[in-house]
Amino acid sequence: MARTVNIVVVGVGGQGLLTLSRILAEAAMARGLDALAAETHGLSQRGGTVIVHVRIGDEVHAPLIPLGGADYILSTELSETVRYLSYANRGTKVITNTKVILPALPGLVKPIEPREVLEWLRSKVGKGNLYTIEASDIAAGLGAPQSTNMVVLGAATPFLKDVLDLGYLEKRVARVGRGRIRELNLEAFRRGISYVCERYGVCL
Amino acid sequence: MSLARTIGRESGKELLLGNEAIARGAIEAGVAVAAAYPGTPSTEIVEALARVAKDLGIYVEWSTNEKVAFEVAYAAATAGARSLTAMKHVGLNVAADPFFSSAYTGVEESFVIVSADDPGMWSSQNEQDNRIYGLHAYIPVIEAPRPKDLKDVTKAAFELSSELKHPVMLRSTTRLSHTRVVVELGPIRRPVTRGRYIKNPSKYVLVPAHARRMRKELVEKWGRIERRLEDFPFNAVEGEGKQLIVASGVSYSYVREALEYLGLWGRVKVLKLSTPVPLPRKLVLRAVEGVEKILVVEELEPVVEDQLKRVLFDEGVRVEVRGKDLVGYLYEMTLDRALSAVAKFLGVDYTSPEPLVTEVPSFVPSRPPQLCPGCPYRPLFYVLRRIANMIATRRGKELEPIFTGDIGCYTLGMNPPFYAQDTTICMGASIGFANGLSHVLGDRLVIAVIGDSTFFHAGIPPLVNAVYNGAPFLVVVLDNRITAMTGHQPHPGTGMRATGEEAPAIRIEDVARAVGVEFVEVVDPFDLKTMQRKIMEAVDYIAEHRKPAVVVVRRACALLAVARARAAGFEIPRYVVDLDKCTGCGICYTAFACPAISQLSLKDKRAIIDPELCTGCGVCAVICPFDAIRPEKEYDKEKWESFWR
C-alpha cells in the first residue's frame, strides 16, 4: 500500500475507545504495516469526549490526522460522530453506533432524539458512506453492555480487512477482559462483522 | 501494558505507548533507578518501569512530589547509578530548585530528566515550554522528531549524559507520549544497581565559594556541550534547495508530511533538529550554506528561532528568518498548521481535503469531563453545595463559602450543579489560598478541597502554616486511596509502593493531628447524613475557635472498587428505577447529577439508569426522596463494601 489510511475513532470516555484503537494498530502491525494511535488521556477520560487518531501505512510520521483527512470515522456514540464530522471529507466512510449518551449537565443540556441526529447525519454524509449500527443494543442483548466497543470494532473490520491481520485480530479480541467477558467480547466482535455484512453487504 | 511483553527480548517489534517507548529506551540504556510523581502526560514512563522493576532488578518509586523524585534520581546518578526522573511540565516548576543545582554539580553517571510538556493543555493548567528551562539552567534538551524515534532518542540521551557527566533533559509532549507506535527492540545494557559514592564535597556542597568556581566551569562546559551536539545522531540535514525549514522535535514529522503532501519533499532543505538546546552552531551554519530564506517550525515558544537568529547575527549571515509569524505560538502542532506555514513560506498554493462540515451543530451537547458514576466525590460535593446554599440563605449571599480547589479529579467539582471550586491554581494551592483568603475575608468561610495524593505532594506545608499562623478555614481532604486522575498510582497513604509491595500507610488524619490541628474528623461520603453533620460541626468549630479544621472524606475511587470486584469475579450490582414510584423530581440527575442517570425521554421526566454506565454505588437510592431506586437483584452487601475500602 502507498497511501496512509486515516481512522478517527470517537466516543465518550469510559466506552473502551483506547482498547479499540490499540487493537486496530496492533492488527495493522501484525500485518507488517506501520501504525500510530494518538490517544486522549487524563481529564478527557472522565466521561468527556474522546478522539483517537489511528494511522496505518507503509511509514507514518506524524501523530495527528488533519481536518477533512479521515478515511474512516468509527464512533461508539452518535452525537460524538457529529462533533468530529469535520475530520470527514466527501469520501469518508462513517461507521457509527446509534446510541446517544447525554452528559449529566442539568439545565445546560437539552435532551436530543437519536432519530433527529441520524437525519442530520444523513443530510451531510453522502449516500453509501454512512453505516449505522445499533452496537449498544447488540452488546446489551448479549448481556455485555460494556462490549459495545467490540461490536463497533467488528463492524469496522470488513472495511479495513486489507490493512489488518484478521487472524491476529480475532485472537487479540479474545484476550480483552477476563473470564466470561472474554467470550462475550469475541461474540460482540463477531456480531459487528456479521451485521455490516448482512445489512450493508460489506463482508470479510 | 505492553512493556512487560518486551522484557527479555532484544529484537522484534512491539506496539508501545510513546511513554513506554521512553521506558524501553531507558531499559536498553541500563537504567538502574527511576523516580517520579505522576502527572499527565508523563505518568506511564515510570508506571511501566515499576511493573517490570522486579524482573530487571532495578529500583523504581513513586515519590511524594517532583522535587523529591528529582533528588532521588539525581542522587543515584551522583553515586554512579544510571537514573531517570519524569514529570509533567509543571512538575519541573516544583523540582526547579534541584534542577538548577544539578547543572552546577554535574553527575557521575547518566541522569535523564524527562519533561513531558502539554501543548494544547489537554490535561494541564498552563502551556509551558520547558526547553527554556534547559537554556536557563544550562542543561541540554533532546527531543524526538517522530514518535517512532522516542526509544532510541532516550537511549542516546542516556549515553550523552554519561559521556558529559551532566544531566540531560529529554523533552516529550502529549502527542509523543500518548501515541502508540511500532518500536523495534534492541539489546539491553545490564543495569549497574549497586552505586559507589566517592566523597567530593568541593563539587557537591554548593556553598558560595564552590558555586562561584562551578558557575565559571559550567559556562565553559556549555560551550563543549554545544559542540558535542553537532553530530547528535537524530540531527540531520535532508533534501536540498535555497529554502531551509528548521523543524524542532515532533514538528519535524508534520513538516515532513506537509512537504510530502505538497510534493516538495527532497526539494526543500530541512534541518531535522532533535537538540534544540543548546542549538549546535556549526550544524546550523552547515545547513544555512547557500540558503536564501529560513522557516523555523516549532511548538510553543521561539526557542530555536531566537537562538538561530543570534547565531546568524553573530556570524554575519543575513538571510530572512520566518517562524512564529507564520507558525504561531498557541497550542500543539497539527498538519494543517504546518502545511499552511510551509506553503506561505514557499509561496505555493495547495488545496487540502475539504471537511464535510466546519462547525459543530448546536444540538451536540458540550461534554466536559465529569465525575464518574459512583465517584465518592459526588456525594461530598452534593453535601457541600447544600451546606453552601444553607449558609447563603441563613447569613446572606455575600457570606456564601468560598471553595479553594486543587489539582485532581475533584477539580470537576467546579461544574454545575455543584459549583464547589472557586479557585484552582496549582498543586497544594487549595490550602495555600485558604490561608491568605481567611486572613482578609472576616467571617466568610473558606473551604479548601484537596485530594489525598495532592495533600502529600504539597498540602502539608500550607496546613502547618495555617496552624502556626492561626488561619481559620476548613480543609476537606478527599481520600480515595489512590492517585486517581492519572490512572491509579499508589501514594504514601495507600499502603503500597510503586512496585506492588506493602508499605506503611500514612494516615492523613494522623498528619493533621501531628501538626497541631485540633478538629480532625474522618467521614464516609456514602453516609451522607453523618458527613453533613460532621462538616457542620467543623464549620461551628472554626467560627468559635478561629482555627483550622480538617475533615477527611474516605472511600475508594469507584473505578478502583469496580476493578477490584471484577478481579475477584464479583458481579457489579446495578441499580434500577421503579417507574411506579418515580415522580420525575429529577434530584438524581439534576442535583446529584450522576452521569448514569437521565430522564426517560424528552417528555417523561422520570429517571432511567443506564446499565452501561452504572457502577452500583447505590448512593442514588439513598438520596431518592421517593424510595424509587433499588438494586436490580439482591447482592452480597458486605462483600461489595469490602472493595470500596
HADDOCK unambig.tbl for C-alpha pairs under 7 A between the chains (distance, minus, plus):
assign (segid A and resid 26 and name CA) (segid B and resid 15 and name CA) 6.31 0.50 0.50
assign (segid A and resid 34 and name CA) (segid B and resid 182 and name CA) 6.55 0.50 0.50
assign (segid A and resid 35 and name CA) (segid B and resid 181 and name CA) 6.20 0.50 0.50
assign (segid A and resid 35 and name CA) (segid B and resid 182 and name CA) 6.43 0.50 0.50
assign (segid A and resid 36 and name CA) (segid B and resid 179 and name CA) 6.35 0.50 0.50
assign (segid A and resid 36 and name CA) (segid B and resid 180 and name CA) 5.43 0.50 0.50
assign (segid A and resid 36 and name CA) (segid B and resid 181 and name CA) 4.96 0.50 0.50
assign (segid A and resid 37 and name CA) (segid B and resid 179 and name CA) 5.19 0.50 0.50
assign (segid A and resid 37 and name CA) (segid B and resid 180 and name CA) 4.88 0.50 0.50
assign (segid A and resid 37 and name CA) (segid B and resid 181 and name CA) 6.88 0.50 0.50
assign (segid A and resid 38 and name CA) (segid B and resid 175 and name CA) 6.45 0.50 0.50
assign (segid A and resid 38 and name CA) (segid B and resid 178 and name CA) 5.93 0.50 0.50
assign (segid A and resid 38 and name CA) (segid B and resid 179 and name CA) 4.00 0.50 0.50
assign (segid A and resid 38 and name CA) (segid B and resid 180 and name CA) 6.33 0.50 0.50
assign (segid A and resid 39 and name CA) (segid B and resid 178 and name CA) 5.58 0.50 0.50
assign (segid A and resid 39 and name CA) (segid B and resid 179 and name CA) 5.85 0.50 0.50
assign (segid A and resid 42 and name CA) (segid B and resid 40 and name CA) 6.16 0.50 0.50
assign (segid A and resid 42 and name CA) (segid B and resid 123 and name CA) 5.92 0.50 0.50
assign (segid A and resid 42 and name CA) (segid B and resid 485 and name CA) 6.36 0.50 0.50
assign (segid A and resid 42 and name CA) (segid B and resid 486 and name CA) 5.93 0.50 0.50
assign (segid A and resid 43 and name CA) (segid B and resid 123 and name CA) 5.70 0.50 0.50
assign (segid A and resid 43 and name CA) (segid B and resid 369 and name CA) 6.18 0.50 0.50
assign (segid A and resid 44 and name CA) (segid B and resid 369 and name CA) 5.59 0.50 0.50
assign (segid A and resid 45 and name CA) (segid B and resid 369 and name CA) 6.86 0.50 0.50
assign (segid A and resid 46 and name CA) (segid B and resid 369 and name CA) 4.73 0.50 0.50
assign (segid A and resid 46 and name CA) (segid B and resid 370 and name CA) 5.28 0.50 0.50
assign (segid A and resid 46 and name CA) (segid B and resid 371 and name CA) 6.24 0.50 0.50
assign (segid A and resid 46 and name CA) (segid B and resid 372 and name CA) 6.03 0.50 0.50
assign (segid A and resid 47 and name CA) (segid B and resid 369 and name CA) 5.12 0.50 0.50
assign (segid A and resid 47 and name CA) (segid B and resid 370 and name CA) 5.68 0.50 0.50
assign (segid A and resid 47 and name CA) (segid B and resid 372 and name CA) 6.69 0.50 0.50
assign (segid A and resid 48 and name CA) (segid B and resid 367 and name CA) 5.36 0.50 0.50
assign (segid A and resid 48 and name CA) (segid B and resid 368 and name CA) 5.10 0.50 0.50
assign (segid A and resid 48 and name CA) (segid B and resid 369 and name CA) 3.87 0.50 0.50
assign (segid A and resid 48 and name CA) (segid B and resid 370 and name CA) 6.70 0.50 0.50
assign (segid A and resid 49 and name CA) (segid B and resid 367 and name CA) 5.95 0.50 0.50
assign (segid A and resid 61 and name CA) (segid B and resid 146 and name CA) 6.04 0.50 0.50
assign (segid A and resid 61 and name CA) (segid B and resid 253 and name CA) 5.11 0.50 0.50
assign (segid A and resid 62 and name CA) (segid B and resid 146 and name CA) 6.67 0.50 0.50
assign (segid A and resid 62 and name CA) (segid B and resid 253 and name CA) 4.73 0.50 0.50
assign (segid A and resid 62 and name CA) (segid B and resid 254 and name CA) 5.50 0.50 0.50
assign (segid A and resid 63 and name CA) (segid B and resid 175 and name CA) 6.62 0.50 0.50
assign (segid A and resid 63 and name CA) (segid B and resid 179 and name CA) 6.73 0.50 0.50
assign (segid A and resid 64 and name CA) (segid B and resid 334 and name CA) 6.49 0.50 0.50
assign (segid A and resid 66 and name CA) (segid B and resid 334 and name CA) 6.92 0.50 0.50
assign (segid A and resid 66 and name CA) (segid B and resid 335 and name CA) 5.68 0.50 0.50
assign (segid A and resid 66 and name CA) (segid B and resid 336 and name CA) 5.92 0.50 0.50
assign (segid A and resid 67 and name CA) (segid B and resid 355 and name CA) 6.08 0.50 0.50
assign (segid A and resid 68 and name CA) (segid B and resid 353 and name CA) 5.25 0.50 0.50
assign (segid A and resid 68 and name CA) (segid B and resid 354 and name CA) 5.38 0.50 0.50
assign (segid A and resid 68 and name CA) (segid B and resid 355 and name CA) 3.89 0.50 0.50
assign (segid A and resid 68 and name CA) (segid B and resid 356 and name CA) 6.79 0.50 0.50
assign (segid A and resid 69 and name CA) (segid B and resid 353 and name CA) 6.19 0.50 0.50
assign (segid A and resid 79 and name CA) (segid B and resid 364 and name CA) 5.82 0.50 0.50
assign (segid A and resid 83 and name CA) (segid B and resid 360 and name CA) 5.46 0.50 0.50
assign (segid A and resid 83 and name CA) (segid B and resid 364 and name CA) 6.67 0.50 0.50
assign (segid A and resid 85 and name CA) (segid B and resid 356 and name CA) 6.72 0.50 0.50
assign (segid A and resid 85 and name CA) (segid B and resid 357 and name CA) 6.42 0.50 0.50
assign (segid A and resid 86 and name CA) (segid B and resid 355 and name CA) 5.08 0.50 0.50
assign (segid A and resid 86 and name CA) (segid B and resid 356 and name CA) 5.80 0.50 0.50
assign (segid A and resid 86 and name CA) (segid B and resid 357 and name CA) 5.05 0.50 0.50
assign (segid A and resid 86 and name CA) (segid B and resid 358 and name CA) 5.56 0.50 0.50
assign (segid A and resid 87 and name CA) (segid B and resid 355 and name CA) 6.09 0.50 0.50
assign (segid A and resid 88 and name CA) (segid B and resid 355 and name CA) 5.56 0.50 0.50
assign (segid A and resid 88 and name CA) (segid B and resid 356 and name CA) 5.54 0.50 0.50
assign (segid A and resid 89 and name CA) (segid B and resid 353 and name CA) 6.52 0.50 0.50
assign (segid A and resid 89 and name CA) (segid B and resid 354 and name CA) 5.73 0.50 0.50
assign (segid A and resid 89 and name CA) (segid B and resid 355 and name CA) 4.73 0.50 0.50
assign (segid A and resid 89 and name CA) (segid B and resid 356 and name CA) 4.73 0.50 0.50
assign (segid A and resid 90 and name CA) (segid B and resid 356 and name CA) 6.07 0.50 0.50
assign (segid A and resid 103 and name CA) (segid B and resid 367 and name CA) 5.91 0.50 0.50
assign (segid A and resid 103 and name CA) (segid B and resid 595 and name CA) 6.21 0.50 0.50
assign (segid A and resid 104 and name CA) (segid B and resid 589 and name CA) 6.72 0.50 0.50
assign (segid A and resid 104 and name CA) (segid B and resid 593 and name CA) 5.53 0.50 0.50
assign (segid A and resid 104 and name CA) (segid B and resid 594 and name CA) 6.41 0.50 0.50
assign (segid A and resid 104 and name CA) (segid B and resid 595 and name CA) 4.76 0.50 0.50
assign (segid A and resid 105 and name CA) (segid B and resid 416 and name CA) 6.55 0.50 0.50
assign (segid A and resid 105 and name CA) (segid B and resid 593 and name CA) 6.97 0.50 0.50
assign (segid A and resid 106 and name CA) (segid B and resid 417 and name CA) 6.98 0.50 0.50
assign (segid A and resid 106 and name CA) (segid B and resid 590 and name CA) 4.90 0.50 0.50
assign (segid A and resid 106 and name CA) (segid B and resid 593 and name CA) 7.00 0.50 0.50
assign (segid A and resid 109 and name CA) (segid B and resid 365 and name CA) 5.98 0.50 0.50
assign (segid A and resid 111 and name CA) (segid B and resid 602 and name CA) 6.14 0.50 0.50
assign (segid A and resid 145 and name CA) (segid B and resid 612 and name CA) 5.10 0.50 0.50
assign (segid A and resid 146 and name CA) (segid B and resid 612 and name CA) 5.83 0.50 0.50
